[in-house]
């Protein structure tokens, strides 16, 4: 058993339907990868996850629902995300173009622009992203 109070929180998307969908996919074993903007980590002054690091996944109600462990972490250009990674995100992507369109919609959303304090945020193929793979360790 893991001491949950010692683990960082893993919050996928913003609270609401998308987060609930992503958490459900993690719990079902369908989502084993995620992508975030490097700029988000930099703005928050947050270190990138490390291989072997465990985090507590929270749902939209901030309830702890699972423990995940990082198995791989890479910083790459958005244009360099491959099909297998897109599929492993567990959102039903069947092409890199689908993955990119969905992520750009999220990253260009008002919520994300507000969270980053960048109202004119423009994500391109050259934008650096954090591509993280993880495994489900424990359901809570």
N, C-alpha and C positions, 0 to 999 in steps of 0.2 A: 504494500500500500504506500502511496506517495503522500508526503506532507504537502497538501495543496496550498497552504499559506505561503510556502517558499517559492512557488512557481509563478512566473509571469502569466498574465492573462492573454489569451489568443482571441481577439475580437475580429470576426470576419465581416466585412462590409460595415454598414451602419445598422443599428437595431431596426427591425422591420422584416418584411417578406423575404428580401434577398438573404439577409443573415439567417433566417429560419431555414430557407432552402439549403444554404451552404452547410449549416450545422447538421441538418438531416442527412445530407450526402456524406458527411464525415462519419456520422454514426452508422450509416449503412455500408461504410467501407468503400464508397464510390469516389470520394474526394481524398486524394493523397498528395495534392500539390496546390499551391496558391501563389499568386503574384501580387506584389505591392510596388509602389513607386519608391525608388531610392530616396527621392526628395521628401517623402513622408517620414522616413526614418531620420533623415538629417534634420528636418524641421523640429521633430520631437526630441532630438538629441538621444535617440534610442539606438542601442547597439543592434546589429543584425543578429538574428538567431544563429546559434552554433550547432554543428552536428552533435547529436546526443543530448541537446537541451530539451527539456520538457516544458510544456505550457498547458494551462488549463483553458479549455474552450468554453466560452460562455454563450448563451443564447440571447435572444432579444430582451428577455427579462433579467439579464445578467446572472442567471442561474448557471452554476458550474455543471457541465454536462459530460465532459470527457477530458482525458489527458492525451496529448499528442507528443510525439518526439520527432525532432528534426533529423532527417536522414541525409539531406543534401541541401546546400545553399549556394546560389550563384548570383552574381550581379551581371546582367547581360542587357544588351539593347532589346527593346520591345520587338524589333524586327527579327531577332535571333531566337525567339521562343519557337520550339518545334511542335509538330503535331502530337507526339506522344505526351509532351508536357500539357498541351491544351486539353487532350483527352483526360489526363489524370486529374485535371481540375474538377472533374465530376459534375460538370454543368451541361453535359450533352453536346459539347462542341464536336463537330465532325471535320472541321478544317481550321487552320491557323487564322484564316480570314474571319471566321465566325468568332473565334476567341478574341481576336484583336478588336473587332467591332464592339463586342460586349464590354470589353475592358475599357475601351476609349469612351463609350457612353458613360460608364461609371466614373472614370477619372475626370471627365469633362462635366460631370454633374455639378449643380450648384452646391450640394452638400460637400463634395470633395474639394471643390475650389475654396469654399469657406473654411473647411478644416485645415487646408494648407495655407490659407491667407493669400491665395493667388487667384484673383478673379479672372485673370486672363490665361490661366494654365492651358498650355497647348502640348499635348502628348503626341509625339511622332515616333517613327520607327527607330530613331536614334536616342529616344528617352531611355535612361537606365532604369531597369526594374530589378526587383529582388525576386528570384525564382526559387521558391522553397518547396522541398519535398518532405513529407512527414508520414509517420505511421500512427495509427490509433493504438494507444497503449492500454487504455482503460475507459470504460463507460462509467459514469458516476450516477 
